[in-house]
Amino acid sequence: MNHDELMDLILEHYKHPKNRGPLENAGVVQKGGNPGCGDIITVYLDAGDDGVVRRLSFEGEGCMVSQAGTSIILEKAEGMTLSEIEAMDPGTVTEILGKRLVTTRPGCTHLGLNTLKLAARKLRSERDKIRAASDTNLS
């Protein structure tokens, strides 16, 4: 993707973000932020018992890069499993947003991915605790 196409993609996701807004009855709500420049987001995530993401969304405020980047990452994560989300690495962001932008704005470009991964980890952990308690009660 050339620079102009990338800027069009970012602008499109900034003006018309995908999966934007609070999600009622989310399995987990995870806040994230970039204190250096004031970007904040909240990721809402819900997955089935099989770990496949059923619903996800975000809300927040900040620069175009952080908000559009979050929209793009969440769109990519639709239908993934919690394990697949947790396995996503920073290279995923670089593939989408390009090395130049990621290098110059790392906090902004990685905010969505980092917060989404925290949400997936938190949801998995909460479910593991519930299963462990249930297994203990069945013994």
MODELLER restraints for C-alpha pairs under 7 A, 6 or more apart:
rsr = mdl.restraints
at = mdl.atoms
rsr.add(forms.Gaussian(group=physical.xy_distance, feature=features.Distance(at['CA:6:A'], at['CA:97:A']), mean=6.88, stdev=0.5))
rsr.add(forms.Gaussian(group=physical.xy_distance, feature=features.Distance(at['CA:10:A'], at['CA:65:A']), mean=6.97, stdev=0.5))
rsr.add(forms.Gaussian(group=physical.xy_distance, feature=features.Distance(at['CA:10:A'], at['CA:68:A']), mean=5.50, stdev=0.5))
rsr.add(forms.Gaussian(group=physical.xy_distance, feature=features.Distance(at['CA:13:A'], at['CA:68:A']), mean=4.80, stdev=0.5))
rsr.add(forms.Gaussian(group=physical.xy_distance, feature=features.Distance(at['CA:13:A'], at['CA:71:A']), mean=6.21, stdev=0.5))
rsr.add(forms.Gaussian(group=physical.xy_distance, feature=features.Distance(at['CA:13:A'], at['CA:72:A']), mean=6.87, stdev=0.5))
rsr.add(forms.Gaussian(group=physical.xy_distance, feature=features.Distance(at['CA:14:A'], at['CA:64:A']), mean=5.89, stdev=0.5))
rsr.add(forms.Gaussian(group=physical.xy_distance, feature=features.Distance(at['CA:14:A'], at['CA:67:A']), mean=6.17, stdev=0.5))
rsr.add(forms.Gaussian(group=physical.xy_distance, feature=features.Distance(at['CA:14:A'], at['CA:68:A']), mean=4.54, stdev=0.5))
rsr.add(forms.Gaussian(group=physical.xy_distance, feature=features.Distance(at['CA:17:A'], at['CA:68:A']), mean=6.62, stdev=0.5))
rsr.add(forms.Gaussian(group=physical.xy_distance, feature=features.Distance(at['CA:17:A'], at['CA:71:A']), mean=5.46, stdev=0.5))
rsr.add(forms.Gaussian(group=physical.xy_distance, feature=features.Distance(at['CA:18:A'], at['CA:71:A']), mean=5.40, stdev=0.5))
rsr.add(forms.Gaussian(group=physical.xy_distance, feature=features.Distance(at['CA:18:A'], at['CA:75:A']), mean=6.60, stdev=0.5))
rsr.add(forms.Gaussian(group=physical.xy_distance, feature=features.Distance(at['CA:19:A'], at['CA:56:A']), mean=6.63, stdev=0.5))
rsr.add(forms.Gaussian(group=physical.xy_distance, feature=features.Distance(at['CA:19:A'], at['CA:57:A']), mean=4.48, stdev=0.5))
rsr.add(forms.Gaussian(group=physical.xy_distance, feature=features.Distance(at['CA:19:A'], at['CA:58:A']), mean=6.41, stdev=0.5))
rsr.add(forms.Gaussian(group=physical.xy_distance, feature=features.Distance(at['CA:19:A'], at['CA:71:A']), mean=6.76, stdev=0.5))
rsr.add(forms.Gaussian(group=physical.xy_distance, feature=features.Distance(at['CA:20:A'], at['CA:57:A']), mean=5.35, stdev=0.5))
rsr.add(forms.Gaussian(group=physical.xy_distance, feature=features.Distance(at['CA:20:A'], at['CA:58:A']), mean=5.08, stdev=0.5))
rsr.add(forms.Gaussian(group=physical.xy_distance, feature=features.Distance(at['CA:20:A'], at['CA:59:A']), mean=5.73, stdev=0.5))
rsr.add(forms.Gaussian(group=physical.xy_distance, feature=features.Distance(at['CA:21:A'], at['CA:57:A']), mean=6.13, stdev=0.5))
rsr.add(forms.Gaussian(group=physical.xy_distance, feature=features.Distance(at['CA:21:A'], at['CA:58:A']), mean=5.61, stdev=0.5))
rsr.add(forms.Gaussian(group=physical.xy_distance, feature=features.Distance(at['CA:21:A'], at['CA:59:A']), mean=5.21, stdev=0.5))
rsr.add(forms.Gaussian(group=physical.xy_distance, feature=features.Distance(at['CA:22:A'], at['CA:44:A']), mean=6.82, stdev=0.5))
rsr.add(forms.Gaussian(group=physical.xy_distance, feature=features.Distance(at['CA:22:A'], at['CA:57:A']), mean=6.53, stdev=0.5))
rsr.add(forms.Gaussian(group=physical.xy_distance, feature=features.Distance(at['CA:22:A'], at['CA:58:A']), mean=6.36, stdev=0.5))
rsr.add(forms.Gaussian(group=physical.xy_distance, feature=features.Distance(at['CA:22:A'], at['CA:59:A']), mean=6.45, stdev=0.5))
rsr.add(forms.Gaussian(group=physical.xy_distance, feature=features.Distance(at['CA:23:A'], at['CA:44:A']), mean=5.90, stdev=0.5))
rsr.add(forms.Gaussian(group=physical.xy_distance, feature=features.Distance(at['CA:23:A'], at['CA:57:A']), mean=6.34, stdev=0.5))
rsr.add(forms.Gaussian(group=physical.xy_distance, feature=features.Distance(at['CA:26:A'], at['CA:44:A']), mean=5.78, stdev=0.5))
rsr.add(forms.Gaussian(group=physical.xy_distance, feature=features.Distance(at['CA:26:A'], at['CA:45:A']), mean=5.54, stdev=0.5))
rsr.add(forms.Gaussian(group=physical.xy_distance, feature=features.Distance(at['CA:26:A'], at['CA:46:A']), mean=5.13, stdev=0.5))
rsr.add(forms.Gaussian(group=physical.xy_distance, feature=features.Distance(at['CA:27:A'], at['CA:45:A']), mean=5.79, stdev=0.5))
rsr.add(forms.Gaussian(group=physical.xy_distance, feature=features.Distance(at['CA:27:A'], at['CA:46:A']), mean=4.51, stdev=0.5))
rsr.add(forms.Gaussian(group=physical.xy_distance, feature=features.Distance(at['CA:27:A'], at['CA:123:A']), mean=6.60, stdev=0.5))
rsr.add(forms.Gaussian(group=physical.xy_distance, feature=features.Distance(at['CA:28:A'], at['CA:44:A']), mean=5.94, stdev=0.5))
rsr.add(forms.Gaussian(group=physical.xy_distance, feature=features.Distance(at['CA:28:A'], at['CA:45:A']), mean=5.42, stdev=0.5))
rsr.add(forms.Gaussian(group=physical.xy_distance, feature=features.Distance(at['CA:28:A'], at['CA:46:A']), mean=6.57, stdev=0.5))
rsr.add(forms.Gaussian(group=physical.xy_distance, feature=features.Distance(at['CA:28:A'], at['CA:119:A']), mean=6.43, stdev=0.5))
rsr.add(forms.Gaussian(group=physical.xy_distance, feature=features.Distance(at['CA:28:A'], at['CA:123:A']), mean=5.79, stdev=0.5))
rsr.add(forms.Gaussian(group=physical.xy_distance, feature=features.Distance(at['CA:29:A'], at['CA:42:A']), mean=6.77, stdev=0.5))
rsr.add(forms.Gaussian(group=physical.xy_distance, feature=features.Distance(at['CA:29:A'], at['CA:43:A']), mean=5.75, stdev=0.5))
rsr.add(forms.Gaussian(group=physical.xy_distance, feature=features.Distance(at['CA:29:A'], at['CA:44:A']), mean=4.67, stdev=0.5))
rsr.add(forms.Gaussian(group=physical.xy_distance, feature=features.Distance(at['CA:29:A'], at['CA:45:A']), mean=6.53, stdev=0.5))
rsr.add(forms.Gaussian(group=physical.xy_distance, feature=features.Distance(at['CA:29:A'], at['CA:119:A']), mean=6.77, stdev=0.5))
rsr.add(forms.Gaussian(group=physical.xy_distance, feature=features.Distance(at['CA:30:A'], at['CA:42:A']), mean=5.51, stdev=0.5))
rsr.add(forms.Gaussian(group=physical.xy_distance, feature=features.Distance(at['CA:30:A'], at['CA:43:A']), mean=5.16, stdev=0.5))
rsr.add(forms.Gaussian(group=physical.xy_distance, feature=features.Distance(at['CA:30:A'], at['CA:44:A']), mean=6.55, stdev=0.5))
rsr.add(forms.Gaussian(group=physical.xy_distance, feature=features.Distance(at['CA:30:A'], at['CA:115:A']), mean=6.68, stdev=0.5))
rsr.add(forms.Gaussian(group=physical.xy_distance, feature=features.Distance(at['CA:30:A'], at['CA:119:A']), mean=5.30, stdev=0.5))
rsr.add(forms.Gaussian(group=physical.xy_distance, feature=features.Distance(at['CA:31:A'], at['CA:41:A']), mean=5.88, stdev=0.5))
rsr.add(forms.Gaussian(group=physical.xy_distance, feature=features.Distance(at['CA:31:A'], at['CA:42:A']), mean=4.28, stdev=0.5))
rsr.add(forms.Gaussian(group=physical.xy_distance, feature=features.Distance(at['CA:31:A'], at['CA:43:A']), mean=6.32, stdev=0.5))
rsr.add(forms.Gaussian(group=physical.xy_distance, feature=features.Distance(at['CA:31:A'], at['CA:115:A']), mean=6.85, stdev=0.5))
rsr.add(forms.Gaussian(group=physical.xy_distance, feature=features.Distance(at['CA:32:A'], at['CA:40:A']), mean=5.82, stdev=0.5))
rsr.add(forms.Gaussian(group=physical.xy_distance, feature=features.Distance(at['CA:32:A'], at['CA:41:A']), mean=5.34, stdev=0.5))
rsr.add(forms.Gaussian(group=physical.xy_distance, feature=features.Distance(at['CA:32:A'], at['CA:42:A']), mean=6.11, stdev=0.5))
rsr.add(forms.Gaussian(group=physical.xy_distance, feature=features.Distance(at['CA:32:A'], at['CA:111:A']), mean=6.99, stdev=0.5))
rsr.add(forms.Gaussian(group=physical.xy_distance, feature=features.Distance(at['CA:32:A'], at['CA:115:A']), mean=5.39, stdev=0.5))
rsr.add(forms.Gaussian(group=physical.xy_distance, feature=features.Distance(at['CA:33:A'], at['CA:39:A']), mean=5.53, stdev=0.5))
rsr.add(forms.Gaussian(group=physical.xy_distance, feature=features.Distance(at['CA:33:A'], at['CA:40:A']), mean=4.21, stdev=0.5))
rsr.add(forms.Gaussian(group=physical.xy_distance, feature=features.Distance(at['CA:33:A'], at['CA:41:A']), mean=6.18, stdev=0.5))
rsr.add(forms.Gaussian(group=physical.xy_distance, feature=features.Distance(at['CA:33:A'], at['CA:111:A']), mean=6.83, stdev=0.5))
rsr.add(forms.Gaussian(group=physical.xy_distance, feature=features.Distance(at['CA:34:A'], at['CA:40:A']), mean=6.33, stdev=0.5))
rsr.add(forms.Gaussian(group=physical.xy_distance, feature=features.Distance(at['CA:34:A'], at['CA:107:A']), mean=6.27, stdev=0.5))
rsr.add(forms.Gaussian(group=physical.xy_distance, feature=features.Distance(at['CA:38:A'], at['CA:62:A']), mean=6.21, stdev=0.5))
rsr.add(forms.Gaussian(group=physical.xy_distance, feature=features.Distance(at['CA:39:A'], at['CA:61:A']), mean=5.90, stdev=0.5))
rsr.add(forms.Gaussian(group=physical.xy_distance, feature=features.Distance(at['CA:39:A'], at['CA:62:A']), mean=4.15, stdev=0.5))
rsr.add(forms.Gaussian(group=physical.xy_distance, feature=features.Distance(at['CA:39:A'], at['CA:63:A']), mean=6.51, stdev=0.5))
rsr.add(forms.Gaussian(group=physical.xy_distance, feature=features.Distance(at['CA:39:A'], at['CA:66:A']), mean=6.76, stdev=0.5))
rsr.add(forms.Gaussian(group=physical.xy_distance, feature=features.Distance(at['CA:40:A'], at['CA:60:A']), mean=5.36, stdev=0.5))
rsr.add(forms.Gaussian(group=physical.xy_distance, feature=features.Distance(at['CA:40:A'], at['CA:61:A']), mean=5.58, stdev=0.5))
rsr.add(forms.Gaussian(group=physical.xy_distance, feature=features.Distance(at['CA:40:A'], at['CA:62:A']), mean=6.29, stdev=0.5))
rsr.add(forms.Gaussian(group=physical.xy_distance, feature=features.Distance(at['CA:41:A'], at['CA:58:A']), mean=6.61, stdev=0.5))
rsr.add(forms.Gaussian(group=physical.xy_distance, feature=features.Distance(at['CA:41:A'], at['CA:59:A']), mean=5.55, stdev=0.5))
rsr.add(forms.Gaussian(group=physical.xy_distance, feature=features.Distance(at['CA:41:A'], at['CA:60:A']), mean=4.04, stdev=0.5))
rsr.add(forms.Gaussian(group=physical.xy_distance, feature=features.Distance(at['CA:41:A'], at['CA:61:A']), mean=6.52, stdev=0.5))
rsr.add(forms.Gaussian(group=physical.xy_distance, feature=features.Distance(at['CA:42:A'], at['CA:58:A']), mean=5.38, stdev=0.5))
rsr.add(forms.Gaussian(group=physical.xy_distance, feature=features.Distance(at['CA:42:A'], at['CA:59:A']), mean=5.41, stdev=0.5))
rsr.add(forms.Gaussian(group=physical.xy_distance, feature=features.Distance(at['CA:42:A'], at['CA:60:A']), mean=6.12, stdev=0.5))
rsr.add(forms.Gaussian(group=physical.xy_distance, feature=features.Distance(at['CA:43:A'], at['CA:57:A']), mean=5.87, stdev=0.5))
rsr.add(forms.Gaussian(group=physical.xy_distance, feature=features.Distance(at['CA:43:A'], at['CA:58:A']), mean=4.41, stdev=0.5))
rsr.add(forms.Gaussian(group=physical.xy_distance, feature=features.Distance(at['CA:43:A'], at['CA:59:A']), mean=6.86, stdev=0.5))
rsr.add(forms.Gaussian(group=physical.xy_distance, feature=features.Distance(at['CA:43:A'], at['CA:115:A']), mean=6.79, stdev=0.5))
rsr.add(forms.Gaussian(group=physical.xy_distance, feature=features.Distance(at['CA:43:A'], at['CA:116:A']), mean=6.37, stdev=0.5))
rsr.add(forms.Gaussian(group=physical.xy_distance, feature=features.Distance(at['CA:44:A'], at['CA:56:A']), mean=5.36, stdev=0.5))
rsr.add(forms.Gaussian(group=physical.xy_distance, feature=features.Distance(at['CA:44:A'], at['CA:57:A']), mean=5.14, stdev=0.5))
rsr.add(forms.Gaussian(group=physical.xy_distance, feature=features.Distance(at['CA:44:A'], at['CA:58:A']), mean=5.86, stdev=0.5))
rsr.add(forms.Gaussian(group=physical.xy_distance, feature=features.Distance(at['CA:45:A'], at['CA:55:A']), mean=6.03, stdev=0.5))
rsr.add(forms.Gaussian(group=physical.xy_distance, feature=features.Distance(at['CA:45:A'], at['CA:56:A']), mean=4.46, stdev=0.5))
rsr.add(forms.Gaussian(group=physical.xy_distance, feature=features.Distance(at['CA:45:A'], at['CA:57:A']), mean=6.72, stdev=0.5))
rsr.add(forms.Gaussian(group=physical.xy_distance, feature=features.Distance(at['CA:45:A'], at['CA:119:A']), mean=6.76, stdev=0.5))
rsr.add(forms.Gaussian(group=physical.xy_distance, feature=features.Distance(at['CA:46:A'], at['CA:53:A']), mean=5.95, stdev=0.5))
rsr.add(forms.Gaussian(group=physical.xy_distance, feature=features.Distance(at['CA:46:A'], at['CA:54:A']), mean=5.77, stdev=0.5))
rsr.add(forms.Gaussian(group=physical.xy_distance, feature=features.Distance(at['CA:46:A'], at['CA:55:A']), mean=5.20, stdev=0.5))
rsr.add(forms.Gaussian(group=physical.xy_distance, feature=features.Distance(at['CA:46:A'], at['CA:56:A']), mean=6.20, stdev=0.5))
rsr.add(forms.Gaussian(group=physical.xy_distance, feature=features.Distance(at['CA:47:A'], at['CA:53:A']), mean=4.11, stdev=0.5))
rsr.add(forms.Gaussian(group=physical.xy_distance, feature=features.Distance(at['CA:47:A'], at['CA:54:A']), mean=4.90, stdev=0.5))
rsr.add(forms.Gaussian(group=physical.xy_distance, feature=features.Distance(at['CA:47:A'], at['CA:55:A']), mean=6.75, stdev=0.5))
rsr.add(forms.Gaussian(group=physical.xy_distance, feature=features.Distance(at['CA:48:A'], at['CA:54:A']), mean=6.29, stdev=0.5))
rsr.add(forms.Gaussian(group=physical.xy_distance, feature=features.Distance(at['CA:51:A'], at['CA:81:A']), mean=5.12, stdev=0.5))
rsr.add(forms.Gaussian(group=physical.xy_distance, feature=features.Distance(at['CA:51:A'], at['CA:82:A']), mean=5.48, stdev=0.5))
rsr.add(forms.Gaussian(group=physical.xy_distance, feature=features.Distance(at['CA:52:A'], at['CA:79:A']), mean=6.03, stdev=0.5))
rsr.add(forms.Gaussian(group=physical.xy_distance, feature=features.Distance(at['CA:52:A'], at['CA:80:A']), mean=5.66, stdev=0.5))
rsr.add(forms.Gaussian(group=physical.xy_distance, feature=features.Distance(at['CA:52:A'], at['CA:81:A']), mean=4.08, stdev=0.5))
rsr.add(forms.Gaussian(group=physical.xy_distance, feature=features.Distance(at['CA:52:A'], at['CA:82:A']), mean=6.37, stdev=0.5))
rsr.add(forms.Gaussian(group=physical.xy_distance, feature=features.Distance(at['CA:53:A'], at['CA:78:A']), mean=6.35, stdev=0.5))
rsr.add(forms.Gaussian(group=physical.xy_distance, feature=features.Distance(at['CA:53:A'], at['CA:79:A']), mean=5.20, stdev=0.5))
rsr.add(forms.Gaussian(group=physical.xy_distance, feature=features.Distance(at['CA:53:A'], at['CA:80:A']), mean=5.74, stdev=0.5))
rsr.add(forms.Gaussian(group=physical.xy_distance, feature=features.Distance(at['CA:53:A'], at['CA:81:A']), mean=5.72, stdev=0.5))
rsr.add(forms.Gaussian(group=physical.xy_distance, feature=features.Distance(at['CA:53:A'], at['CA:82:A']), mean=6.84, stdev=0.5))
rsr.add(forms.Gaussian(group=physical.xy_distance, feature=features.Distance(at['CA:54:A'], at['CA:79:A']), mean=6.65, stdev=0.5))
rsr.add(forms.Gaussian(group=physical.xy_distance, feature=features.Distance(at['CA:61:A'], at['CA:67:A']), mean=6.84, stdev=0.5))
rsr.add(forms.Gaussian(group=physical.xy_distance, feature=features.Distance(at['CA:65:A'], at['CA:108:A']), mean=5.91, stdev=0.5))
rsr.add(forms.Gaussian(group=physical.xy_distance, feature=features.Distance(at['CA:65:A'], at['CA:109:A']), mean=6.18, stdev=0.5))
rsr.add(forms.Gaussian(group=physical.xy_distance, feature=features.Distance(at['CA:66:A'], at['CA:108:A']), mean=4.44, stdev=0.5))
rsr.add(forms.Gaussian(group=physical.xy_distance, feature=features.Distance(at['CA:66:A'], at['CA:109:A']), mean=5.59, stdev=0.5))
rsr.add(forms.Gaussian(group=physical.xy_distance, feature=features.Distance(at['CA:66:A'], at['CA:111:A']), mean=6.38, stdev=0.5))
rsr.add(forms.Gaussian(group=physical.xy_distance, feature=features.Distance(at['CA:69:A'], at['CA:109:A']), mean=5.80, stdev=0.5))
rsr.add(forms.Gaussian(group=physical.xy_distance, feature=features.Distance(at['CA:69:A'], at['CA:112:A']), mean=6.35, stdev=0.5))
rsr.add(forms.Gaussian(group=physical.xy_distance, feature=features.Distance(at['CA:70:A'], at['CA:111:A']), mean=6.98, stdev=0.5))
rsr.add(forms.Gaussian(group=physical.xy_distance, feature=features.Distance(at['CA:70:A'], at['CA:112:A']), mean=4.09, stdev=0.5))
rsr.add(forms.Gaussian(group=physical.xy_distance, feature=features.Distance(at['CA:70:A'], at['CA:113:A']), mean=6.91, stdev=0.5))
rsr.add(forms.Gaussian(group=physical.xy_distance, feature=features.Distance(at['CA:73:A'], at['CA:112:A']), mean=6.47, stdev=0.5))
rsr.add(forms.Gaussian(group=physical.xy_distance, feature=features.Distance(at['CA:73:A'], at['CA:113:A']), mean=6.27, stdev=0.5))
rsr.add(forms.Gaussian(group=physical.xy_distance, feature=features.Distance(at['CA:77:A'], at['CA:85:A']), mean=6.75, stdev=0.5))
rsr.add(forms.Gaussian(group=physical.xy_distance, feature=features.Distance(at['CA:82:A'], at['CA:120:A']), mean=5.39, stdev=0.5))
rsr.add(forms.Gaussian(group=physical.xy_distance, feature=features.Distance(at['CA:85:A'], at['CA:117:A']), mean=6.05, stdev=0.5))
rsr.add(forms.Gaussian(group=physical.xy_distance, feature=features.Distance(at['CA:85:A'], at['CA:120:A']), mean=6.81, stdev=0.5))
rsr.add(forms.Gaussian(group=physical.xy_distance, feature=features.Distance(at['CA:86:A'], at['CA:117:A']), mean=5.21, stdev=0.5))
rsr.add(forms.Gaussian(group=physical.xy_distance, feature=features.Distance(at['CA:86:A'], at['CA:120:A']), mean=6.51, stdev=0.5))
rsr.add(forms.Gaussian(group=physical.xy_distance, feature=features.Distance(at['CA:86:A'], at['CA:121:A']), mean=6.78, stdev=0.5))
rsr.add(forms.Gaussian(group=physical.xy_distance, feature=features.Distance(at['CA:93:A'], at['CA:109:A']), mean=6.99, stdev=0.5))
rsr.add(forms.Gaussian(group=physical.xy_distance, feature=features.Distance(at['CA:93:A'], at['CA:110:A']), mean=6.80, stdev=0.5))
rsr.add(forms.Gaussian(group=physical.xy_distance, feature=features.Distance(at['CA:94:A'], at['CA:102:A']), mean=6.08, stdev=0.5))
rsr.add(forms.Gaussian(group=physical.xy_distance, feature=features.Distance(at['CA:102:A'], at['CA:109:A']), mean=5.85, stdev=0.5))
